[in-house]
Amino acid sequence: MAEIKFDIVETIAILSEGSKGWKKELNLISWNGRDPVYDIRDWSEDHKKMGKGSTYTLHELQVLKDGLLKLANLE
């Protein structure tokens, strides 16, 4: 398996923390030298290990935000 290279450009938010110290984070990340994308996934404390996650363009993140705001207004 090829090595995955990443550069965390900015940590935007820590969404939660598990009992073993892993944190679910929203980060701006460059994967394999590509343009940075927004990324939500679990990370070990030293950021050497990661769980499965999702990546989003700025447009996709804005659409997600709009959907979450609609959801919040329904409660």
ZIKA-V207271 format. One line per field, one symbol per residue. ss: DSSP state (H for helix, E for strand, L for the rest). Layout:
# ZIKA-V207271
ss: ???
This chain:
# ZIKA-V207271
ss: LLLLLEEEEEEEEEEEELLLLLEEEEEEEEELLLLLEEEEEEELLLLLLEEEEEEELHHHHHHHHHHHHHHHHHL
